[in-house]
Amino acid sequence: MNSGKKKKIAAVLGSVVLASFSILFALFLSEIGFRAYYYFEHPEVFKQRGEVPAIYGLYDRSLWEFDERNGYAYPPGIKLNLTMILNGRVAGCGEVGDVNEQGNMGPSMAVHENPDRTIAVFGDSWTAFVVDGLTWPHYLQKTLQERTGKKINVYNFGRDGTGMIHMFRMAADKVPELKPDLAIVAFITDDLDRDMFWRTEVTIDGELRVLTTTVPEAEPPMNKSADTFLLHREAGRDWCERTVGRRDRVVEEIEDKYRRIILAATDGLDPAPSLTTSRHSYLYNHIVNGSATYFASRRYTVHQNPRLAVTDFREVPGFAETVRQVAETGVPLQLMHLAISGELREGREYILAENGEQLLASLESLVGQAAARTIDHVEIPGAVERIKIAEDNEHPSAFGMAFYAEAVANMIMERGLLDVPRAAASRDVSQ
């Protein structure tokens, strides 16, 4: 080989090496930049286990009561004392008493003894969430009555943390009982892969606790359970008001309890992700797996919302049968997707991760309809952030509740879902 060819080959190799180095350097900078962004956006991901948060709340008793069929129930008329702790001191006192006599959130919606139309709404915390004493189904009731001039009772069977399995189980129980003119299953994207769970109040070593478990038992094994919310018997209203601005033995016991239950719940799991790890790429996992910390997913097993490991609802034992039971009542049922502010900000109805797209398709196939979409039935506000209650909380504000109620009301009116002749007389579930 002559010297001219050698020089050309060397030049080509040099260019390839330089280009490769440039690409690698660009990827390195992109990874560093993405890690910095992710750290500032999600600092909680990097906290070590057992670290007590700066702000948290606790009850003096459980809001949830074990229910073998439907996972849990809200005891009708229950009143709880809520204490907020900020930086290790009692910061505020309140009362949680939004459960009505029917065991649903907010004031009773059975306002008419002989309603013209009755609607049953099934959903998760978006539907159960209360602001100023009301939920978005309350706004829906008011909106529909104003538009139709009819007497309408809306029943809100929203339950926090639940997914499609819970919602259809509840519908299979309540629809035959209530015989509404319309049943609505209102869900957010995150509901799609939520598995069935149960909640139960127990006493362990003298401590009052409320557990979320994956087994239908009132006293479940701890290796299949995790704490749902902090409880302390002594955290009543009188104690709270006496201790505002201070910390005492009860606060110290609560913090000790928090550390113990968190460490027990995460025993044997991976430590918090490291910003300096060279074993994983945050950017790659974000793009390919839909989660920057996908490699540490074992540490982030969701206790309050256990997740489905399947991609088709037909693989969930009993789910297809539950859907069939609802359909056989003859009551019209409508799937309604509630797009959250993050989705609306991007002009998208769904932001689906991992198995979400397949689960949605299988759900719609089983139910026999495509879910109605928020963006098809309401004008998206310019200040979309007004829809959520707080910067770090996507649940609906009062404005957001009116927004969702308008979307659902428009969908109902446009599709004539209240114009269908009544197949059977509705009745008040409180009677």
Rosetta blueprint (number, residue, H / E / L):
1 M L
2 N L
3 S H
4 G H
5 K H
6 K H
7 K H
8 K H
9 I H
10 A H
11 A H
12 V H
13 L H
14 G H
15 S H
16 V H
17 V H
18 L H
19 A H
20 S H
21 F H
22 S H
23 I H
24 L H
25 F H
26 A H
27 L H
28 F H
29 L H
30 S H
31 E H
32 I H
33 G H
34 F H
35 R H
36 A H
37 Y H
38 Y H
39 Y H
40 F H
41 E H
42 H L
43 P H
44 E H
45 V H
46 F H
47 K L
48 Q L
49 R L
50 G L
51 E L
52 V L
53 P L
54 A L
55 I E
56 Y E
57 G E
58 L E
59 Y E
60 D L
61 R L
62 S L
63 L L
64 W L
65 E E
66 F E
67 D E
68 E L
69 R L
70 N L
71 G E
72 Y E
73 A E
74 Y L
75 P L
76 P L
77 G L
78 I L
79 K L
80 L E
81 N E
82 L E
83 T E
84 M E
85 I E
86 L E
87 N L
88 G L
89 R E
90 V E
91 A E
92 G E
93 C E
94 G E
95 E E
96 V E
97 G L
98 D L
99 V E
100 N L
101 E L
102 Q L
103 G L
104 N L
105 M E
106 G L
107 P L
108 S L
109 M L
110 A L
111 V L
112 H L
113 E L
114 N L
115 P L
116 D L
117 R E
118 T E
119 I E
120 A E
121 V E
122 F E
123 G E
124 D L
125 S H
126 W H
127 T H
128 A H
129 F L
130 V L
131 V E
132 D L
133 G L
134 L E
135 T L
136 W H
137 P H
138 H H
139 Y H
140 L H
141 Q H
142 K H
143 T H
144 L H
145 Q H
146 E H
147 R H
148 T H
149 G L
150 K L
151 K L
152 I E
153 N E
154 V E
155 Y E
156 N E
157 F L
158 G L
159 R L
160 D L
161 G L
162 T L
163 G L
164 M H
165 I H
166 H H
167 M H
168 F H
169 R H
170 M H
171 A H
172 A H
173 D H
174 K H
175 V H
176 P H
177 E H
178 L H
179 K L
180 P L
181 D L
182 L E
183 A E
184 I E
185 V E
186 A E
187 F E
188 I L
189 T H
190 D H
191 D H
192 L L
193 D L
194 R E
195 D L
196 M L
197 F L
198 W E
199 R E
200 T E
201 E E
202 V E
203 T E
204 I E
205 D L
206 G L
207 E E
208 L E
209 R E
210 V E
211 L E
212 T E
213 T E
214 T L
215 V L
216 P L
217 E L
218 A L
219 E L
220 P L
221 P L
222 M H
223 N H
224 K H
225 S E
226 A E
227 D E
228 T E
229 F E
230 L E
231 L E
232 H L
233 R L
234 E L
235 A L
236 G L
237 R H
238 D H
239 W H
240 C H
241 E H
242 R H
243 T H
244 V E
245 G L
246 R L
247 R L
248 D L
249 R H
250 V H
251 V H
252 E H
253 E H
254 I H
255 E H
256 D H
257 K H
258 Y H
259 R H
260 R H
261 I H
262 I H
263 L H
264 A H
265 A H
266 T L
267 D L
268 G L
269 L L
270 D L
271 P L
272 A L
273 P L
274 S L
275 L L
276 T L
277 T L
278 S L
279 R L
280 H L
281 S L
282 Y H
283 L H
284 Y H
285 N H
286 H H
287 I H
288 V H
289 N H
290 G L
291 S L
292 A L
293 T L
294 Y H
295 F H
296 A H
297 S L
298 R L
299 R L
300 Y L
301 T L
302 V L
303 H L
304 Q L
305 N L
306 P L
307 R E
308 L L
309 A L
310 V L
311 T L
312 D L
313 F H
314 R H
315 E H
316 V L
317 P L
318 G L
319 F H
320 A H
321 E H
322 T H
323 V H
324 R H
325 Q H
326 V H
327 A H
328 E L
329 T L
330 G L
331 V L
332 P L
333 L E
334 Q E
335 L E
336 M E
337 H E
338 L L
339 A L
340 I L
341 S H
342 G H
343 E H
344 L H
345 R H
346 E L
347 G L
348 R L
349 E L
350 Y L
351 I L
352 L L
353 A L
354 E L
355 N L
356 G H
357 E H
358 Q H
359 L H
360 L H
361 A H
362 S H
363 L H
364 E H
365 S H
366 L H
367 V H
368 G L
369 Q L
370 A L
371 A L
372 A E
373 R E
374 T H
375 I H
376 D H
377 H L
378 V L
379 E L
380 I L
381 P L
382 G L
383 A L
384 V H
385 E H
386 R H
387 I H
388 K E
389 I E
390 A E
391 E L
392 D L
393 N E
394 E E
395 H E
396 P E
397 S L
398 A H
399 F H
400 G H
401 M H
402 A H
403 F H
404 Y H
405 A H
406 E H
407 A H
408 V H
409 A H
410 N H
411 M H
412 I H
413 M H
414 E H
415 R L
416 G L
417 L L
418 L L
419 D L
420 V L
421 P L
422 R L
423 A L
424 A L
425 A L
426 S L
427 R L
428 D L
429 V L
430 S L
431 Q L
